[in-house]
Amino acid sequence: MKQNIKLPVVFISHGGGPWPYIEDMRQRFAATEAELAKLPASLPAKPKAILVITGHWEEPQFTVSTAQQPPMVYDYFGFPEHTYHVQYPAAGNPALAKRVGELLALSGVNVLEDAQRGFDHGVFVPLMLMYPHADIPVVMLSMKTTYDPLEHIKLGEALAPLREEGVLIVGSGLTYHNMRGFGRPASFEPSVQFEQYLYEAIANSSPQQRNQALVDWEQAPFARLVHPREDHLIPLMVVAGAATDSVGERIFTDTVFDVVMASYRFD
């Protein structure tokens, strides 16, 4: 059901592992924490639900989470023991999951259901900073293992009506994701140049030109150095598709572990 308010769509660079729960890492990501904490107040209305496409969930076929009470997924290694017990007790939303399936079916996209999928750190890290009371239902939608940019843009286009139904669509990834590059000063300039390519793409007033630039992302400076595997970039493709004719803006950047990480919004 449509409402008068149309919510933006956002792409968030979610940082590394369970960083908000580790004090020295939290200090490094202070700018990200502050920006995510104030983001909800900038929205035109409180979302009725949140749909997250996370760089930590991919399947051979698009899959939507249907759990009423999603569990936690601690998909990281080598962190303090307490980080494997954190909780983000937001409810799921089977009705929204069904709506996602309906919208995708209208576009000829078959979507599977997963009643067991839980919140990975690409979901609970940004959301606990944005909505610490976990009082908004959350549904997750997987990427497809093909990583086909155009296919994911079209996925987002099919989801666009949710923006007028009180659903905040969030892509959670990173504009830089090369595990061997973090903490190396030589990674800074490649991260800057690649992010500038992304920014110029999402800020383009022509949706067609924006989407084509994203499809052609491998032509960006240092593309494969910045993303040896594009799992953390593909959520941006979905968000760009859901943006339709909304123009993107860079809402904040943070420089952590010698690389620049940016987050975007389309209104």
N, C-alpha and C positions, 0 to 999 in steps of 0.2 A: 504494500500500500504506500503510495507516494505521500510525502509531506511537503510543506512549502519550502523547507530549508534543504539546501543541497550541501552535503558535507564535502570537504576537500578530500584528496587522497594524498598519502604521504609515503616516502621512502626514507627509512632510518638506517644509518650506519650504526649497528648495535654494539660494536666494540668486541673485545676478546673475552671469551669464557664468562664466568660468573663474577665479573669485575665489581659490581656494586657491593658484593659481600666480602671483599678483600680490601682492607683499608688502604694499603699502598697503591693498589690498582685504582681504587675509587678516587684517590687524589689525582692520579694521572688523567682520569676521565671527568674531572670536575666540570669542565665546560659542557660536555655531553649531558651529564646529570642535570645541570641547571637548565639547559635548553629543553630537555624532555619533560622536566617537572613543570615548566610553564606552558608547554604546548597545548594542553587541554583547554586552558583559559582563552586561547586564541581561536578556538573553534566556534562556529556560529551556534552550536547546540551540543549538549552532551549526547554522545552516541547511544543508540539503543543496544547496539552490539558492535563487535569488532571482528573483521575478517582479516587474518594475517597470512601472507605468503612469506614463508621463512626460507632462508638459504640453507636450512638444515633438514629440509624434508623434500625428498624427490621420490617419485614412483614411476614405473613404466607407463602408467596411465594416470591422468589427473585424478586426485583422490581428496575427498573432503572428510573432515573429522565430525563424527556424529555423537561423541560421548556427552552425556549430560553433566558428568563431573570428570573432566579430563585429568589424568594422572600427570606426573612430572617425568621429564626425560632429561637425565643428566648426561648430556652428550659432550663431555669434555673430560680431559685426563690430567692427572698430576696436580690438582688443586687441593686446598685444605679439606679435611674430612667434613667440616660443617657445611661446605658448599654442596654436598651430596644429600643434604637434608632440607634445603630451603623449599618453601612452598609458595605457590601463587594460586590461591584457592578460587579463582574465577570459575563460574559455571560455563558449561558449553551451551549450545543453542541448536538442538536438532531441527527446529523449525527453520532457522537460517540455513543450516546445511541442506535442507530439502529445497529451499528457495534457490540456493546456489546451483543445485542439480537441475532445477527447472530452467533457470536462465541459460545454463550451458547447453541443455538439450535443445533449446530454441535456436541456438547457433550451431547445432549439429555436433556438439562435443559431448562425448560420453564421459561420465565421471563416476568413479567408484566411491564407496563409503568405507570408513575405517572407524569402528566404535572403540578402538583401543588407543588411538594416537593421543599422546600427551603433549604438554608444553615443553619444547626445547628452549635453550637459552636465547635463541633468536626471537622467541615469543615472550618468555617471562622477564627477561632483562629490561627491554624497553617498556613493557607494559607496567611492570612494578614501579618504574620511575614516573610514568605518566598517570597511572591509576593505582596507587598503592593500596587502596581499599579493596581492590579486586571485585568491584561491584558492577562491572559490565561484562556480559557474557562474551565469550571468545570462541570463534570457530577458525580452524586452520584449513588451508587449501594447499595441496602439494604442488611443487613444480613437476614437470615431466622430464625424465632422464635424457631426452633428446637435446635439451637446452636450446631448442630452436627459438631464436628471438621473436620471429614473426608469429609463431604459434602462441607464444606467451603474451604478446601484445594483443592478439585477437581474443585470447582468454580474458584479458582485462577489459576489452571492449564489451564482451558479453556480460561482464559483472557491473558495468557502469550504472545500470538502474538502481543498484543498491545504495548509491550515494543519496538518492532522493527518498530512501526508505529508512533513514536513520542509521545506516551502517557505515562505520569508518573503515576504509580499506587501507591496510598497512602493508607495505613491502619492507621486509627486514633483512638486510644484508650488509654489504660493505662496499664502498667505492674502491677500496684497495684490499685485496685478499691474496697475498702471497706469504705463506707461513715462513718461508726462508728469508723474506725481506724485512720482516718486522725487526726493529731495533738496529737497523743498519742505516747510517747517515746517507749512503748512496741511494737509498730507496725514496728519499724525500722528493727529489725533482721528478722522477717518473710518476709518483703519486699525484703531484701537482698538475703535471701536464695531462695525465689521463683524466683527472677530475675536471679539468677545464673543458675537455672535449665533451664530457657528459653534461656539464652545466650549459654549454652552448647549445647542445642538443635539446635539453629539456626546456630551455628558455626560448626556444624558437616559437614564434607565433603561429607557424604553420604546423598543424598536427602531422601532416603527411611528411614534411621535411624532418620533423623531430623523430618520428618513428623510423624513417629510413636511416637516419644517423645512428639510431640505436641498433637497428638490424646490422648496420655496418660497423659495429663497435670495434671489431678487430683492426680497423684502419686507424684507430686512435693511436697517438704516441704511446709506446711502451705497453700496448694492450696485453699481450701475452706474458709480459713480465709482471704486470700488475695483477692479472687474473690468469694464472696457469690453468685453472679450472674455473668456469664462470658461474658456479653455484651461488655465489653471493652477489652476482650482478643481475641474474635473471629476474629476481623479484622486482627490480626497477622496470623491466619490460612490462610486467603485468600492471604495475601502477601507471605507467605511461599509457597503456591501452585504456585503463579505467578513467584516465583523465579526459578522454575524448578531445574536446576543443579547449580545455583549460590549459593555460600557460604555466609552466613550472617556474619555481624560484628556489634558490638555495637558501634554506632557512638557518643553517649553521654549519660550521666546520669545526673540527677538533684535530689537533696534531698530537698524536700519541705514538710512542714507539717509532719515531722518526718518519711517520707517514701521515699524510692528510686524509681525513675521512669526512665526507660530506653527507648531509641529509637534505632532502628536497620535499617540496609541497606543491601541489597543483590545486588551485582554487577555481 
